[in-house]
Amino acid sequence: MNSHSKQQSNPDNKSRSKDKASSNLQDLLNTSHAVKKALEPQSPRQSFIDELAENLDSNVEYARETMQILEDRKQRVKWTAIGAGAGIYTISIGIVFAKFIKWIFQRRSDDKSNN
């Protein structure tokens, strides 16, 4: 006999867990409304607003510079790959052309030796 007991899944467990999660979310929502009612609205100091705006502006400029650096790097890699490909192509064509010329001269010398 098998001494291990197997747990059978109960479809009601899923609905209970959903109900519990929904209940927890409702409790959290109620708490947030109570906190909102208890606290007074605050208006920030003008110096804080100015400092925050300055920080956001500098962060935007930094992000713009970073994006430009990344774009420049992509362009450099792209043109390096194009240049390397063109170089390899040129060398390959040169090798094929040299072998072709060698073949022509070899054929001429073979024709002269047969005559």
Secondary structure, DSSP 8 states (H G I E B T S, - for coil): ----------HHHHHHHHHHHHHHHHHHHHHHHHHHHHS------HHHHHHHHHHHHHHHHHHHHHHHHHHHHHHHHHHHHHHHHHHHHHHHHHHHHHHHHHHHHHHHHHHHHH-
